[in-house]
Amino acid sequence: MSTEPLPDDEPRRAGPPPPPPRGFDPSALFVVLDGLRRVAPREVQGQLTDLIREFLLTLRSLIDWYLERLDRPRREPEVEDIPID
């Protein structure tokens, strides 16, 4: 018997790990919410679906508000001259 390692037994060296994603990725949250909806009892599924819908509408409103805020020009701060006696 030979004790030499076969080429397939050699540890493989992977490159550096990928960089972390930039920004927020909501896909994992949506997978969890969908999983919760699917495992819920039938009596609760409708309520949970309504809750998820309300959450998504709230998230959409928040995104719309933020985008509108980005489109507005920045306001200059109001400065008042105070006379010094």
C-alpha positions in Angstrom: 0.0 0.0 0.0 1.1 3.5 -0.8 0.8 6.3 1.8 1.4 9.1 -0.7 -1.6 11.4 -1.0 -3.4 11.4 -4.2 -3.7 14.7 -6.1 -7.4 14.9 -5.2 -6.5 14.7 -1.5 -4.4 17.9 -1.5 -6.1 20.8 0.2 -7.4 23.3 -2.3 -6.5 26.9 -1.7 -9.3 29.3 -2.3 -8.8 32.9 -3.2 -9.6 35.7 -0.8 -13.2 35.9 0.3 -15.5 38.1 -1.7 -15.9 41.7 -0.4 -19.0 42.4 1.6 -22.0 43.7 -0.4 -22.4 47.4 -0.5 -25.7 48.7 0.9 -28.6 46.8 2.3 -29.8 43.7 0.6 -33.4 43.0 1.6 -33.6 39.6 -0.2 -32.8 37.7 3.0 -35.5 39.5 4.8 -38.1 38.7 2.1 -37.1 35.0 2.2 -37.6 34.9 6.0 -41.0 36.7 5.7 -42.1 34.3 3.0 -41.0 31.3 5.1 -42.9 32.5 8.1 -46.0 33.0 6.0 -45.7 29.4 4.6 -45.3 27.7 8.0 -48.0 29.6 9.7 -51.3 27.8 10.4 -54.1 28.5 7.9 -56.0 30.5 10.4 -53.1 33.0 10.7 -51.9 33.0 7.1 -54.3 35.7 6.0 -53.4 38.0 8.9 -49.7 37.4 8.3 -50.1 38.1 4.6 -51.8 41.4 5.5 -49.1 42.2 7.9 -46.4 41.6 5.3 -48.3 43.7 2.8 -48.5 46.6 5.3 -44.8 46.3 6.0 -44.0 46.4 2.3 -46.2 49.4 1.8 -44.5 51.2 4.7 -41.1 50.4 3.3 -42.2 51.7 -0.1 -43.5 54.9 1.4 -40.2 55.3 3.3 -38.2 54.9 0.1 -40.5 57.4 -1.8 -40.0 59.9 1.0 -36.3 59.5 0.9 -36.1 59.8 -2.9 -38.2 63.0 -2.8 -35.9 64.4 -0.1 -32.9 63.7 -2.3 -34.5 65.5 -5.2 -35.1 68.7 -3.3 -32.3 71.3 -3.3 -30.6 71.9 0.0 -31.9 74.7 2.0 -29.5 77.3 3.2 -29.6 77.7 7.0 -31.4 80.8 8.1 -28.9 83.2 9.6 -29.9 86.3 11.5 -27.6 89.2 12.2 -27.5 90.1 15.9 -26.4 93.6 16.6 -23.7 93.9 19.2 -24.0 97.1 21.3 
